[in-house]
Amino acid sequence: MKNFDLNIDKILENWEVSHAVRELIANAIDEHVLTSTDPPQIFHDSNGWWHVRDFGRGLRYQDLIQTENPEKIGHPNLIGKFGIGLKDALATFDRRGIKVLIRSAAGDISLARVSKHSFDDLVTLHATVSPPSDPSMVGTDCCIYGVSESDIDAAKGLFLTFSTVPPLETARFGTVLARGNGPACIYINGMKVAEEDNFLFSYNITSLNATLRKALNRERQNLGRSAYSDRIRGILLGAQSETIAAKLSDDLQRQPYGDAHDELSWLDVQEHAVRILSAKRKVLFISTTDAIMRPEIVDTARTSGYQVLTVPDNLAKKIEGITDTAGQPVTAISQFIRQHNESFQFQWIQPTQLTQTESAVWQYVDRILACVGGRPSIVSDIRISETMSSDTFSGCHTLGLWDPQNRWIILKRSLLTSLEEFAGTLLHETIHAKYGLPDVSRDFERQLTDLCGKLAARIL
């Protein structure tokens, strides 16, 4: 039996038993990752001892030396690096009166308070190393006595491997996870280091940058957001799934009400969500202001089969002219108007080409316009087209269109089979031309109401 000085009389006063158990589990998980052996086991035996068991190479007393481990330093997916976590755990167990026995083929290790070599008045924590009780043992069995089941459950709750929260997508710097119940969790290589009350997702960061490595303190808990926010953004910007984009875009709708999740405060994340969603769905992204001021566009887009998503004004400006993840233009308001205008295909028909029945209806043009005081001066021509767009936009219907650029009212030929339909569409487009009002607006409805009243009064 030999005593190995742990040189750790200064311990972490705020560590609970669960934090010490966490370090045993972390070491077992790291060994599993390094050696590609079976996953660790955590179980309670009939004698009241809890076991954290791995199936790796077996712990040696030399592993209790606090030093850089080249093997761990060079591996990106491990939790521990220097060996100090296990020593902190042993000191915590000692302070809490918990018995410890670490068994491997290299020997059995327990704890004792012994005088330092050559300094009898200094009694410190030592690891007592004995010959192995099981020389054929594979891996390491960390046995602890006096630990409650709630301590074990709390420790297991700090690891993603014991969580039931499903992963949503793995990207370059880590994995986006469903949030689950309670606060969102931030994991580093599968171990929880922080919680976020107002995050939309949980995250497992598997690629650390310099800021995050520096911030990973000895306690490995309660990291500030500034330490991991860049990596979270990087994970989200690397995500491509529609599930994540849909959740982000849905959350964007909550921004005007001030209750969106915190990831949506990052403009580049908002833009990325737009780009993914645009590639997977037929979506019109319209600013909050335009949604209020130009409701006719919203109505037209929905009629044309678009899903309409309202986005903050600054994002609406940023996405004008950008392409989605499939390389196609994102449909913002200017793109939608341009696409719609380009969809119109006209085949002009001269009045001399009309049938006798169509001519009989066409001859009422001036009498119909007299109902609104005659043809407005802004209207330079009234045209007939065999074809129109199948969509609608801002007073542009499948049967009629006011073209302010050319100052034309354009009517579809099929209207000429019915005087009622022809007269109604002509008056509708004339109001657009005369007053410059869009569809789905209160002012336009008021003008239609006034016209109905005047016509009714004249008939009566």
NORNOR-V896714 format. One line per field, one symbol per residue. phi: phi as a letter, one per 20 degrees, with the letter a starting at -180 (. if undefined). psi: psi as a letter, one per 30 degrees, with the letter a starting at -180 (. if undefined). burial: I if it has 24 or more other ideal C-beta (glycine too) atoms within 12 Angstrom, else O. A space follows every 50 residues. Layout:
phi=???
psi=???
burial=???
This chain:
phi=.cddfelbeedefefegffffgfffffffgffffdlefffdcbdefenee cdddceenfdfffeffbfdgffgedfdeeecdnfffffffffgffemdfc bddbfeqdccdbecffgmcfeddcfceedcgffcfefdncdedccodeff fffffffecffeeefffdaddfdqcedffmemffdddclndfcaccfcef cebdedceefffffefefelblfffgfdfffffffffefcffgfffffff fgfeggemcfffffeefffgfffffffffdcecdecfgfffeecffffff fffeneeddecggffgffefnedefeneffeeffffffffffffcdcfce gfeffffffffgfegffffffdnnffffeeadddcfcbfeecalnedfdb bddffemdedcfgfffebfffffffffgfffgffdmdeflcfffffffff fgffffffff
psi=kkkjkfhifjljegkleeeeeeeeeeeeeeeeeefhalllkklklfggkk kjklhbfkklffffkjlkjeeeefkfglelefffeeeeeeeeeeeggkkk jjklfflkkakljlkkkgiffjjlklkjkllkfifgkkakjjkkkgklee eeeeeefgkefglgkkkekkaegakklkeakalkkjkjhfkkflkjfhke llkjkfjkleeeeefjlefhlhklefefeeeeeeeeffkfkeeeeeeeee feffeffggllffffjefeeeeeeeeeeffljkkjkleeeeefiffeeee eeeggkkkkklleeeeeefjfllafgglkkjaeeeeeeeeeffkjkjkkl ffflleeeeeeefgeeeefffgglkkffjfljlkkelllfllkhfjlffl kjjfefhkkkkkeffgfjeeeeeeeeeefeeeeefhkllhleeeeeeeee eeeeeeeee.
burial=OOIIIIOIOOIIOOIIIIIIIIIIIIIIIIIIIIOOOOOIIIOOOOOOII IIIIIIIIIOIOIIOOOOIOOIOOOOIIIIIIIIIIIIIIIIIIIIOIOI IIIIOIIIIIIIOIOOOOOOOOOIIIIIIOOIOOOOOOIIIIIIOOIOOO IIOOIIIIIIIIIOIOIIIOIOIIIIIIIOOOOIIIIIIIIIIIIIOOII IIIIIIIIIOOIOOIIOIIIIOIOIOIIIIIIIIIIIIIIIIIIIIIIII IIIIIOOOOIIIIIIIIIIIIIIIIIIIIOIOIIIIIIOIIOOIIIIIII IIIIOIOIIIIIIOIIOOIIOIOIIOOOIIIIIIIIIOIIOOOIOOOOIO OOOOOOOIOOIIOOIOOIIOIIOOIIOOIOOIIIIOOIIOIIIIIIIIII IIIIOOOIIIIIIIIIOOOOOIIIIIIIIIIIIIIOIIIIIOOIOOIIOO IOOOOOOOOO
